[in-house]
Amino acid sequence: MPINDAILRLLQAGINSLAAYLAAHVLLCLLPAFFIAGAMTALIPKETITRFLGRDSSKWVSYPAAAIGGFVLAVCSCTIMPLFAGIYKKGAGIGPAMTFLFVGPAVNILAISFTGVQIGMDIALARLILALIFGTLIGGLIMAWIFQKDDKAHQQETNGLFSQRAKLSSPTIALFILLMGILIVGTLQVNALSSSMLDIEIEAAWAPRLQEELTRLKMVNADGESAGVTVQGLMLIVLLVFVAAAAWRGFSHADEGISAAALAALGLISFTVLAAALKIDATASGLSIGLTGRLAVETGLIAAAWLLGAAFIPAREIGNWLWETLRFMKQIIPLLLLGVFLAGVARALIPPAWVARVAGQNTLMANLAAVLFGVFAYFPTLVEVPVAQTFLSLGMHRGPLLAYLLADPELSLQSILITESVIGRKKTAMYVGLVVLFSTLSGYLFGLTLGS
């Protein structure tokens, strides 16, 4: 095959992958998750978590606090490192600190949400539960026990960080409940939410013609099947473009004050989430718009969040929240889209037989290979998910897939080097070995439950 044709084929594979991804509305499912991550960073004082991590804190308090802290702070593996270094140097015990380091990038709200939407809730729940268990086990029962003498010496460096007090307000807690409700309702696939309660027929001669043209533009989805964009899918893609522009304009200086542009961006985002809850189909004569149970529930939740924020959350905190939300979007979405594109290219390059031969069966060696791949081929938060989805479509067993997803956020080369600079070579070697061991075994045991 000529070089130009080969390059064109790879570009087409990447574009097809990206178009199919956008048409599946995954970013719409993640919009509430971005707002939750931003709220966690802006509205929850870090002292509410870090003050429980001192070496003298009860283990029944410090380890759950470290695990929950990783989830609450919603950070990726690159962002967790300075936080880990900070709490350790301020006096956190080696056990809680390592639990915090392991759990943080593995179970943040964005990663778990995206894993569930793209790959399946079985993998997402296994990733969440095993990361919490292994983080506590590695840090609490092994690292803290092996290095207890060093930990006692380290205790002398503790300063006043862990004595600070901070309280989470009731309106903030209520806001998190509403945001989690929006996220869950938007992704939950049950008939009560997805079925239409009322169908409205609209005369629109352009709709069937547009759908016919879109159907011709076939694209390859994650399973390698041919899939066309729907009229609703195209509408939502256009809305996402406007959302990106509006958020960029409205949230960029929200920490300095909430402007009309910020409110307009929030309104457009709310409208887009509700538009995704509709059931729109092109018919022979126009459009059929189905009002679903999801639309009714999300309308109530979004309205309640608006009212709660306006009445009880200070404008300064809302501004910081919106700014942090935009920061997450700018940090993650470009990398996410690039990752989806490159995953499509990789799918065209990697022979399915190679993946099936290396990791198509649930063996210990296959799980170990998946873990080691995560060490040498690090991907930023969420980008590992479309990569994993690509491997799944190429024949990887779900056991090694889980092993890869557990190890990838923890064991990149840069993370290993930074960890060594903080806690030393001996502790880092022990940590890396334990993560490799537990990730490999967890993938293998998970695969056994599915059948090899």
C-alpha positions as CSV (number, residue, x, y, z in Angstrom):
1,M,0.0,0.0,0.0
2,P,1.4,3.5,-0.9
3,I,2.5,5.6,2.0
4,N,-0.1,8.3,1.2
5,D,-2.9,5.8,1.2
6,A,-1.7,4.3,4.4
7,I,-1.6,7.7,6.1
8,L,-5.0,8.5,4.8
9,R,-6.4,5.2,6.1
10,L,-5.0,5.9,9.6
11,L,-6.4,9.5,9.6
12,Q,-9.8,8.2,8.5
13,A,-9.7,5.6,11.2
14,G,-9.0,8.2,13.8
15,I,-11.7,10.6,12.5
16,N,-14.2,7.8,12.4
17,S,-13.4,6.9,16.0
18,L,-13.8,10.5,17.1
19,A,-17.0,11.0,15.2
20,A,-18.6,7.8,16.6
21,Y,-17.5,8.8,20.1
22,L,-19.1,12.3,19.8
23,A,-22.2,10.8,18.3
24,A,-22.6,8.5,21.3
25,H,-23.0,11.6,23.6
26,V,-20.4,10.4,26.1
27,L,-19.2,14.0,26.7
28,L,-22.8,14.9,27.7
29,C,-22.7,12.1,30.3
30,L,-19.5,13.6,31.6
31,L,-20.7,17.2,31.9
32,P,-22.2,16.6,35.3
33,A,-19.0,14.8,36.3
34,F,-16.9,17.8,35.4
35,F,-19.1,20.0,37.6
36,I,-18.9,17.5,40.5
37,A,-15.1,17.5,40.1
38,G,-15.0,21.3,40.1
39,A,-17.2,21.5,43.1
40,M,-15.1,19.0,45.0
41,T,-12.0,21.1,44.4
42,A,-13.6,24.5,45.0
43,L,-16.2,23.9,47.7
44,I,-14.7,21.1,49.9
45,P,-11.8,22.4,52.1
46,K,-8.9,20.1,51.8
47,E,-8.5,20.3,55.6
48,T,-11.7,18.3,56.0
49,I,-9.7,15.3,54.6
50,T,-6.1,16.0,55.3
51,R,-6.5,16.7,59.0
52,F,-7.4,13.0,59.5
53,L,-4.2,11.7,57.9
54,G,-1.7,12.1,60.8
55,R,0.2,9.1,61.9
56,D,-1.4,9.2,65.4
57,S,-4.9,9.3,64.0
58,S,-7.0,6.2,64.5
59,K,-6.5,3.7,61.6
60,W,-10.3,3.4,61.5
61,V,-10.3,7.1,60.6
62,S,-7.1,7.8,58.7
63,Y,-7.3,5.1,56.1
64,P,-11.0,5.7,55.1
65,A,-10.2,9.4,55.1
66,A,-7.3,8.8,52.7
67,A,-9.4,6.7,50.4
68,I,-12.3,9.1,50.5
69,G,-9.9,12.0,50.0
70,G,-8.7,10.6,46.8
71,F,-12.2,10.4,45.5
72,V,-13.2,13.8,46.8
73,L,-10.2,15.6,45.4
74,A,-10.9,14.2,41.9
75,V,-7.4,14.4,40.6
76,C,-5.4,12.6,37.9
77,S,-2.1,10.8,38.5
78,C,-0.1,13.9,37.5
79,T,-2.0,16.1,39.9
80,I,-2.0,13.7,42.8
81,M,1.8,13.7,43.1
82,P,2.2,17.3,44.5
83,L,-0.7,16.7,46.9
84,F,0.8,13.4,48.0
85,A,4.2,15.0,48.5
86,G,2.6,17.8,50.4
87,I,0.6,15.7,52.9
88,Y,3.6,13.3,53.4
89,K,6.1,16.1,54.1
90,K,3.6,17.7,56.5
91,G,3.5,14.6,58.6
92,A,1.0,12.1,57.1
93,G,1.8,8.5,58.1
94,I,3.3,6.4,55.3
95,G,0.2,4.1,55.3
96,P,-2.5,6.9,54.8
97,A,-0.2,8.7,52.4
98,M,0.2,5.7,50.1
99,T,-3.5,4.9,50.3
100,F,-4.1,8.5,49.2
101,L,-1.6,8.1,46.4
102,F,-3.1,4.9,45.1
103,V,-6.8,5.7,45.4
104,G,-6.7,9.3,44.1
105,P,-6.2,8.8,40.4
106,A,-7.9,5.4,40.3
107,V,-11.3,6.3,41.6
108,N,-11.9,10.0,40.8
109,I,-15.4,10.7,39.7
110,L,-14.5,11.4,36.1
111,A,-12.6,8.1,35.6
112,I,-15.3,6.0,37.2
113,S,-18.1,7.7,35.3
114,F,-16.3,7.4,32.0
115,T,-15.3,3.8,32.6
116,G,-19.0,2.9,33.3
117,V,-20.3,4.7,30.2
118,Q,-17.7,3.4,27.8
119,I,-16.8,-0.1,28.9
120,G,-19.4,-1.2,31.4
121,M,-20.5,-0.9,35.0
122,D,-18.9,-4.3,35.8
123,I,-15.5,-2.9,35.1
124,A,-16.3,0.5,36.7
125,L,-17.5,-1.0,39.9
126,A,-14.6,-3.5,40.1
127,R,-12.2,-0.7,39.5
128,L,-13.8,1.4,42.2
129,I,-14.1,-1.3,44.8
130,L,-10.7,-3.0,44.2
131,A,-8.9,0.4,44.2
132,L,-10.4,1.2,47.6
133,I,-9.5,-2.2,49.0
134,F,-6.0,-2.4,47.5
135,G,-5.2,1.2,48.4
136,T,-6.0,0.5,52.0
137,L,-4.3,-2.9,52.0
138,I,-1.1,-1.8,50.3
139,G,-0.8,1.4,52.4
140,G,-2.3,0.2,55.7
141,L,-1.5,-3.4,56.3
142,I,1.8,-3.7,54.3
143,M,3.7,-0.5,53.8
144,A,2.9,0.9,57.3
145,W,3.9,-2.4,58.9
146,I,7.1,-2.9,56.9
147,F,8.3,0.7,57.4
148,Q,7.0,1.4,60.8
149,K,10.5,2.4,62.2
150,D,11.0,4.9,59.4
151,D,7.4,6.1,60.0
152,K,8.1,6.9,63.6
153,A,11.1,9.0,62.6
154,H,9.1,10.8,60.0
155,Q,6.4,11.7,62.6
156,Q,8.8,14.3,64.1
157,E,8.3,16.5,61.0
158,T,4.6,16.9,61.5
159,N,3.4,20.4,61.7
160,G,0.0,21.9,62.3
161,L,-1.7,20.9,59.0
162,F,-3.6,18.0,60.5
163,S,-4.9,20.0,63.4
164,Q,-6.7,22.4,61.2
165,R,-10.5,22.4,61.2
166,A,-12.9,22.9,58.3
167,K,-16.6,22.3,58.1
168,L,-18.7,21.3,55.1
169,S,-21.9,23.3,55.0
170,S,-25.3,21.7,54.6
171,P,-26.1,23.5,51.3
172,T,-22.8,22.2,49.8
173,I,-23.7,18.7,50.8
174,A,-27.2,19.1,49.3
175,L,-25.6,20.5,46.1
176,F,-23.4,17.4,45.8
177,I,-26.4,15.1,46.2
178,L,-28.2,17.0,43.4
179,L,-25.2,16.8,41.1
180,M,-24.7,13.1,41.7
181,G,-28.4,12.6,41.0
182,I,-28.0,14.4,37.7
183,L,-25.0,12.2,36.8
184,I,-26.7,9.0,37.8
185,V,-30.0,9.8,36.1
186,G,-28.2,10.8,32.9
187,T,-26.3,7.5,32.6
188,L,-28.7,5.0,34.1
189,Q,-30.3,2.8,31.4
190,V,-33.8,1.7,32.7
191,N,-37.1,1.8,30.9
192,A,-38.7,4.2,33.4
193,L,-36.1,6.8,32.4
194,S,-35.5,6.1,28.7
195,S,-39.0,5.4,27.5
196,S,-41.2,8.2,26.2
197,M,-44.1,9.4,28.3
198,L,-45.4,11.6,25.5
199,D,-44.5,11.8,21.8
200,I,-44.8,15.1,19.8
201,E,-44.8,15.0,16.0
202,I,-43.3,18.0,14.2
203,E,-43.6,18.6,10.4
204,A,-40.0,19.1,9.1
205,A,-39.3,18.0,5.6
206,W,-35.6,18.5,6.1
207,A,-35.3,16.0,8.9
208,P,-35.7,12.7,6.9
209,R,-33.4,14.1,4.2
210,L,-30.7,15.0,6.7
211,Q,-31.0,11.6,8.4
212,E,-30.6,9.9,5.0
213,E,-27.4,11.9,4.4
214,L,-26.1,11.1,7.9
215,T,-26.7,7.4,7.4
216,R,-24.5,7.4,4.4
217,L,-21.6,8.8,6.4
218,K,-21.0,5.5,8.2
219,M,-18.4,5.5,11.0
220,V,-16.8,2.7,13.0
221,N,-17.7,2.5,16.7
222,A,-15.7,0.9,19.5
223,D,-16.9,-2.6,18.6
224,G,-15.9,-2.2,15.0
225,E,-19.5,-2.1,13.8
226,S,-20.8,0.4,11.3
227,A,-22.8,3.2,13.0
228,G,-24.4,6.3,11.6
229,V,-25.1,9.6,13.3
230,T,-28.7,10.5,14.1
231,V,-30.3,13.9,13.7
232,Q,-30.3,14.2,17.5
233,G,-26.7,13.2,17.6
234,L,-25.8,15.9,15.2
235,M,-27.8,18.5,17.1
236,L,-26.0,17.5,20.4
237,I,-22.6,17.7,18.7
238,V,-23.4,21.2,17.6
239,L,-24.6,22.1,21.1
240,L,-21.4,20.8,22.6
241,V,-19.4,23.1,20.3
242,F,-21.4,26.1,21.6
243,V,-21.1,24.8,25.2
244,A,-17.3,24.7,24.8
245,A,-17.2,28.3,23.5
246,A,-19.7,29.6,26.1
247,A,-17.9,27.9,29.0
248,W,-14.6,29.3,27.8
249,R,-15.9,32.8,27.6
250,G,-18.2,32.7,30.7
251,F,-16.0,30.7,33.2
252,S,-12.5,32.0,32.4
253,H,-12.8,34.8,34.9
254,A,-15.6,33.4,37.1
255,D,-13.2,33.4,40.1
256,E,-13.3,37.2,39.9
257,G,-17.1,37.4,39.8
258,I,-20.1,35.8,38.1
259,S,-20.8,37.6,34.8
260,A,-23.8,37.5,32.5
261,A,-21.7,35.3,30.2
262,A,-21.2,32.8,33.0
263,L,-24.9,32.6,33.6
264,A,-25.6,32.2,29.9
265,A,-23.1,29.4,29.7
266,L,-24.7,27.6,32.7
267,G,-28.1,28.0,31.0
268,L,-26.8,26.6,27.7
269,I,-25.2,23.6,29.6
270,S,-28.5,22.9,31.4
271,F,-30.4,23.1,28.1
272,T,-27.9,20.7,26.4
273,V,-28.2,18.1,29.2
274,L,-32.0,18.3,29.0
275,A,-31.9,18.1,25.2
276,A,-29.9,14.8,25.5
277,A,-32.7,13.5,27.7
278,L,-35.2,13.8,24.9
279,K,-35.8,11.0,22.4
280,I,-35.7,12.5,19.0
281,D,-36.1,10.5,15.8
282,A,-36.5,11.4,12.2
283,T,-39.7,10.2,10.6
284,A,-41.0,10.1,7.1
285,S,-42.6,13.5,7.5
286,G,-40.5,15.2,10.1
287,L,-39.4,14.7,13.7
288,S,-40.8,12.7,16.6
289,I,-39.8,14.2,19.9
290,G,-40.3,11.9,22.9
291,L,-40.6,13.4,26.4
292,T,-38.9,10.8,28.6
293,G,-38.9,10.1,32.3
294,R,-35.2,11.1,32.3
295,L,-36.2,14.6,31.1
296,A,-38.7,15.0,33.9
297,V,-36.3,13.9,36.6
298,E,-33.4,15.9,35.3
299,T,-35.5,19.0,34.9
300,G,-36.4,18.8,38.6
301,L,-32.8,18.1,39.7
302,I,-31.3,20.9,37.6
303,A,-34.0,23.4,38.7
304,A,-33.3,22.4,42.4
305,A,-29.5,22.9,41.8
306,W,-30.1,26.4,40.3
307,L,-32.3,27.4,43.2
308,L,-30.0,26.0,45.9
309,G,-27.0,27.7,44.4
310,A,-28.7,31.1,44.0
311,A,-30.2,31.1,47.5
312,F,-27.5,29.4,49.7
313,I,-24.1,29.2,48.0
314,P,-22.1,32.5,48.2
315,A,-21.4,34.0,44.8
316,R,-17.6,33.9,45.4
317,E,-17.7,30.1,46.0
318,I,-19.9,29.6,42.9
319,G,-17.4,31.6,40.9
320,N,-14.5,29.5,42.1
321,W,-16.5,26.3,41.4
322,L,-17.2,27.4,37.7
323,W,-13.5,28.3,37.3
324,E,-12.3,24.9,38.6
325,T,-14.9,23.2,36.4
326,L,-13.5,25.0,33.3
327,R,-9.9,24.0,34.5
328,F,-10.9,20.4,34.5
329,M,-12.5,20.7,31.0
330,K,-9.5,22.4,29.5
331,Q,-7.1,19.9,31.1
332,I,-9.0,16.8,30.2
333,I,-11.2,17.2,27.1
334,P,-8.5,18.0,24.5
335,L,-6.4,15.1,25.8
336,L,-9.6,12.9,25.8
337,L,-10.4,13.8,22.2
338,L,-6.8,13.2,21.1
339,G,-6.8,9.9,23.0
340,V,-10.0,8.8,21.2
341,F,-8.5,9.8,17.9
342,L,-5.2,8.0,18.6
343,A,-7.1,4.9,19.8
344,G,-8.8,4.8,16.5
345,V,-5.5,5.0,14.7
346,A,-4.0,2.3,17.0
347,R,-7.0,0.1,16.2
348,A,-6.1,0.3,12.5
349,L,-2.5,-0.5,13.2
350,I,-2.6,-3.3,15.8
351,P,-3.5,-6.7,14.4
352,P,-6.4,-8.2,16.4
353,A,-4.6,-11.5,16.4
354,W,-1.6,-10.0,18.3
355,V,-3.8,-8.6,21.1
356,A,-5.8,-11.8,21.2
357,R,-2.5,-13.8,21.4
358,V,-1.0,-11.7,24.2
359,A,-4.1,-10.9,26.3
360,G,-7.0,-12.7,24.8
361,Q,-7.1,-15.3,27.5
362,N,-7.3,-14.7,31.2
363,T,-3.9,-16.0,32.3
364,L,-1.5,-14.6,34.9
365,M,1.0,-13.7,32.1
366,A,-1.7,-11.9,30.2
367,N,-2.6,-9.8,33.2
368,L,1.0,-9.1,34.0
369,A,1.6,-7.9,30.4
370,A,-1.4,-5.6,30.6
371,V,0.0,-4.1,33.9
372,L,3.5,-3.6,32.4
373,F,2.0,-1.9,29.4
374,G,0.5,0.7,31.7
375,V,3.9,1.4,33.2
376,F,5.6,2.2,29.9
377,A,2.6,3.6,28.0
378,Y,1.1,6.2,30.4
379,F,-2.1,8.0,29.3
380,P,-3.6,11.0,31.2
381,T,-6.8,10.6,33.2
382,L,-9.7,9.3,31.0
383,V,-7.6,8.8,28.0
384,E,-6.8,5.3,29.3
385,V,-10.5,4.4,28.9
386,P,-10.8,4.7,25.1
387,V,-7.4,3.0,24.8
388,A,-8.8,0.2,27.0
389,Q,-12.0,0.1,24.9
390,T,-9.8,-0.3,21.8
391,F,-8.0,-3.2,23.3
392,L,-11.3,-4.8,24.2
393,S,-12.6,-4.5,20.7
394,L,-9.4,-6.1,19.5
395,G,-9.9,-9.2,21.6
396,M,-8.4,-8.4,25.0
397,H,-10.0,-10.4,27.8
398,R,-11.9,-8.3,30.5
399,G,-9.6,-9.7,33.2
400,P,-6.4,-8.2,31.8
401,L,-8.4,-5.1,30.8
402,L,-9.2,-4.5,34.5
403,A,-5.6,-5.1,35.5
404,Y,-4.5,-2.5,33.0
405,L,-7.1,0.1,34.3
406,L,-6.0,-0.5,37.9
407,A,-2.3,-0.1,37.1
408,D,-2.1,2.6,34.5
409,P,-3.0,5.6,36.8
410,E,-0.5,4.4,39.4
411,L,2.7,3.2,37.7
412,S,3.7,5.5,35.0
413,L,7.4,6.1,34.8
414,Q,7.1,9.7,35.8
415,S,4.9,8.9,38.8
416,I,7.4,6.3,40.0
417,L,10.3,8.7,39.7
418,I,8.4,11.4,41.6
419,T,7.3,8.9,44.3
420,E,11.0,7.9,44.8
421,S,12.0,11.5,45.3
422,V,9.4,11.8,48.1
423,I,9.6,8.6,50.0
424,G,12.9,7.0,48.8
425,R,13.9,4.2,46.6
426,K,13.3,1.3,49.0
427,K,9.7,2.3,49.8
428,T,9.0,3.1,46.1
429,A,10.3,-0.3,45.0
430,M,8.0,-2.0,47.6
431,Y,5.0,0.1,46.5
432,V,5.5,-0.6,42.8
433,G,5.9,-4.3,43.4
434,L,2.7,-4.4,45.5
435,V,0.7,-2.5,42.8
436,V,2.0,-4.9,40.1
437,L,1.1,-7.9,42.2
438,F,-2.3,-6.8,43.3
439,S,-3.3,-5.5,39.9
440,T,-2.2,-8.7,38.2
441,L,-4.0,-10.9,40.7
442,S,-7.2,-8.8,40.7
443,G,-7.5,-8.9,36.9
444,Y,-6.9,-12.7,36.9
445,L,-9.5,-13.3,39.7
446,F,-12.0,-11.0,38.0
447,G,-11.5,-12.8,34.8
448,L,-12.2,-16.1,36.5
449,T,-15.6,-14.9,37.6
450,L,-16.4,-14.2,33.9
451,G,-15.0,-17.5,32.6
452,S,-11.8,-17.6,30.6
